[in-house]
């Protein structure tokens, strides 16, 4: 009799604890996005973001990096939340001069090699176009967002936004060669807990216009000075 009561008591305790022991359903959701051109071809490096009509979510920026390698910005397109500090190390063994005249962030890093003393803090939302005052073909972009919910598409045109609180949002896309403004691409989406939503965008891109790599001021002393390898620099 005592053994039966003991087993009954254990069964009751397990039943009571079962909800607590079971994995809790995810309190957040996600969004699977696909971006294509008008021929159905996937587009890489498109920034997909979510904005909410409610109070602005908290931003927790972490430091980011844009390298300069082989006279190119790597990555060419970087998306960050407002307040992010970005370092611009020069991995080449020649000097670069990084700058931007964009309203969202104007700055200048005069001729240098290695890593500048301080990163650049991107404190306003918007598009920041990067250039090198020595190498005209070097163009990069920092897309600064006032939302923490964004991702960049891979070569297959797909992006996944994770850990998004449930609710109603507007999904937008941005690419430096996109025709039209990001605000005009908005699509309403609803994020449900544990249930990834899906959205597809068809985007028209302008032709890419990037000149070939060439020594600046060809034949001049400036070209010889700035494109000459620096002794002791990175290999």
ZAMARGU-4260 file (C-alpha; in steps of 0.2 Angstrom, whole numbers, plus 5000, padded with zeros to 4 digits):
<rodrens>
0) 5000/5000/5000 | 5014/5012/5005 | 5023/5008/4988 | 5007/5012/4978 | 5005/5028/4987
5) 5023/5033/4984 | 5022/5029/4966 | 5006/5039/4965 | 5014/5054/4974 | 5029/5054/4962
10) 5017/5053/4947 | 5008/5068/4953 | 5024/5078/4956 | 5030/5074/4938 | 5013/5079/4931
15) 5015/5096/4940 | 5032/5099/4935 | 5030/5093/4916 | 5025/5111/4910 | 5041/5118/4918
20) 5052/5104/4911 | 5045/5105/4894 | 5055/5117/4882 | 5046/5134/4882 | 5040/5139/4865
25) 5051/5153/4857 | 5045/5170/4862 | 5052/5178/4846 | 5050/5174/4827 | 5059/5177/4811
30) 5058/5182/4793 | 5064/5173/4778 | 5067/5185/4763 | 5070/5182/4745 | 5076/5196/4733
35) 5076/5194/4714 | 5077/5204/4699 | 5063/5205/4686 | 5070/5190/4677 | 5069/5179/4693
40) 5088/5180/4696 | 5093/5181/4714 | 5102/5197/4720 | 5116/5197/4733 | 5121/5211/4745
45) 5103/5218/4747 | 5099/5224/4764 | 5082/5218/4771 | 5076/5227/4786 | 5060/5227/4797
50) 5053/5243/4805 | 5039/5244/4817 | 5025/5258/4820 | 5028/5256/4839 | 5041/5263/4850
55) 5059/5262/4843 | 5067/5246/4848 | 5083/5247/4858 | 5099/5246/4848 | 5115/5237/4854
60) 5128/5241/4842 | 5144/5231/4841 | 5160/5236/4833 | 5162/5232/4815 | 5176/5232/4802
65) 5178/5237/4784 | 5195/5231/4777 | 5205/5238/4762 | 5212/5224/4752 | 5219/5223/4735
70) 5213/5241/4733 | 5195/5237/4737 | 5183/5239/4752 | 5179/5223/4760 | 5165/5221/4762
75) 5159/5233/4749 | 5142/5234/4758 | 5140/5235/4777 | 5124/5237/4787 | 5125/5243/4805
80) 5113/5250/4818 | 5115/5268/4823 | 5129/5271/4835 | 5141/5258/4828 | 5159/5261/4827
85) 5168/5255/4812 | 5187/5252/4810 | 5195/5254/4793 | 5211/5244/4793 | 5222/5245/4778
90) 5228/5228/4773 | 5237/5234/4758 | 5256/5239/4758 | 5252/5256/4750 | 5243/5270/4758
95) 5224/5274/4756 | 5214/5290/4760 | 5197/5285/4765 | 5183/5298/4766 | 5164/5301/4764
100) 5154/5317/4760 | 5138/5309/4764 | 5126/5319/4775 | 5123/5304/4786 | 5142/5304/4790
105) 5156/5316/4784 | 5173/5310/4789 | 5191/5309/4782 | 5205/5297/4786 | 5221/5305/4778
110) 5234/5294/4770 | 5238/5280/4781 | 5243/5262/4781 | 5239/5249/4795 | 5224/5254/4807
115) 5219/5272/4811 | 5220/5277/4829 | 5201/5278/4831 | 5186/5270/4822 | 5172/5280/4814
120) 5156/5281/4824 | 5140/5281/4813 | 5128/5291/4823 | 5114/5295/4810 | 5103/5283/4800
125) 5106/5284/4781 | 5117/5279/4767 | 5136/5283/4768 | 5146/5282/4752 | 5164/5278/4755
130) 5179/5283/4743 | 5197/5283/4743 | 5205/5300/4738 | 5219/5290/4729 | 5210/5276/4720
135) 5195/5282/4712 | 5187/5265/4709 | 5187/5261/4727 | 5168/5263/4732 | 5160/5256/4747
140) 5144/5259/4757 | 5138/5259/4775 | 5120/5258/4777 | 5115/5264/4795 | 5098/5259/4801
145) 5088/5264/4816 | 5082/5246/4819 | 5091/5231/4825 | 5081/5219/4813 | 5091/5217/4797
150) 5101/5205/4786 | 5110/5205/4770 | 5106/5193/4756 | 5118/5179/4751 | 5122/5174/4733
155) 5106/5165/4732 | 5096/5181/4736 | 5090/5174/4753 | 5092/5183/4770 | 5085/5177/4787
160) 5081/5189/4801 | 5081/5180/4817 | 5075/5184/4835 | 5062/5197/4830 | 5048/5200/4843
165) 5031/5195/4837 | 5021/5210/4829 | 5017/5219/4814 | 5031/5226/4804 | 5036/5234/4787
170) 5049/5225/4777 | 5060/5236/4766 | 5075/5233/4755 | 5090/5243/4750 | 5104/5241/4738
175) 5116/5255/4731 | 5111/5252/4713 | 5092/5250/4717 | 5080/5260/4707 | 5069/5270/4719
180) 5069/5274/4737 | 5069/5260/4751 | 5053/5268/4758 | 5044/5264/4742 | 5048/5245/4743
185) 5039/5243/4760 | 5028/5227/4762 | 5018/5223/4778 | 5023/5207/4787 | 5017/5199/4803
190) 5030/5190/4814 | 5023/5176/4825 | 5032/5168/4839 | 5041/5152/4833 | 5034/5154/4816
195) 5045/5162/4803 | 5037/5173/4790 | 5041/5174/4772 | 5042/5189/4760 | 5048/5190/4742
200) 5055/5206/4733 | 5057/5210/4715 | 5070/5224/4713 | 5076/5233/4698 | 5095/5238/4698
205) 5104/5251/4688 | 5119/5246/4678 | 5135/5244/4688 | 5147/5259/4683 | 5164/5255/4691
210) 5180/5260/4681 | 5194/5248/4680 | 5208/5248/4693 | 5222/5260/4687 | 5236/5270/4695
215) 5229/5287/4700 | 5237/5302/4691 | 5246/5291/4679 | 5264/5297/4675 | 5264/5309/4689
220) 5275/5309/4705 | 5259/5308/4716 | 5255/5291/4708 | 5273/5285/4711 | 5272/5290/4729
225) 5255/5284/4734 | 5256/5267/4724 | 5273/5263/4730 | 5274/5249/4742 | 5278/5254/4760
230) 5292/5246/4768 | 5287/5236/4783 | 5269/5237/4778 | 5257/5222/4778 | 5261/5209/4764
</rodrens>
